[in-house]
């Protein structure tokens, strides 16, 4: 195996890993948005900005 082959394989594996993590993250966010029991962020348009942050 030459260095060019190793670099190409590492690049494709890295791109694949990033895509997998992005898809998983997107699914989790979509599920969280559909869940009505999750409190809204203080940055949401219909939430009072004087409240405490959600994820702290």
N, C-alpha and C positions, 0 to 999 in steps of 0.2 A: 504494500500500500504506500502510495506516495503522500506527500504532505498535502497536495491539492485535494486528494480524495478525502483525507481526514478532515480538512477544513470544510469541505462541502457537506460531508455527513454531519458534522457538528452544527453547521448553520441550519440544515434542514431539521435536525432534532430540536434545536432551540426554537425555531419558528413553530414547529409542531407543538412544543410544550407551551409556548405563549398562547397559541390558539386554543388549546385545551383549557388552560386556566381562564382565558377570557370567556369561553362558552360556559364554564362552570359558574363563574362570577355573575354572568348575565342571567343565568337561570335562577341563582339564589336571589338576585335583586328583584326579578320578576315575581318570584314566589313571595317575597317580603312585601312587595307593593300590593299583591292581591290579599294579603292577610290583614283583616280589619283591626286586629288587636294590637298591632304595632303602632306605637305613638309616632306622630308626625315630627319631622325635623323642625327646628326653630326657623329654618330658612324657607320652609314651605309658605306659599302665598296665603293659605288659609289658616295659618297657625300664629299665635301671639309670639312676637319676637322677644318678649320679656321672660319667657319660660326657661327652664334649665335644658341643656343639650340632652339629646336622647341617648347617645352612646357613651356617656361618661359614668 
